């Protein structure tokens, strides 16, 4: 089953997730832990924190925004379905 809409009628909304705890880690420890999978860049105050490209996401932690990019080695480029959430 399929349906077609003109691009002008299509709006993809944000898909947000919330972490209720970071398991007693400090913000610095949490960022260090996720740095295994993400490149982390602080977002300058006043800049829009929304991701601007595929494989980017945003993190709000300790009243600061961070731009996170999935590291290339963490993306399975042989499987397009597995890339949907990256």
Secondary structure, 3 states (H helix, E strand, C coil): CCCCCCHHHCCCCCCCCCCCCCCCCCHHHHHHHHCCCEEEEECCCCCCCCCCCCCEEEEEECCEEEEEEECHHHCCCCCCCCCCCC
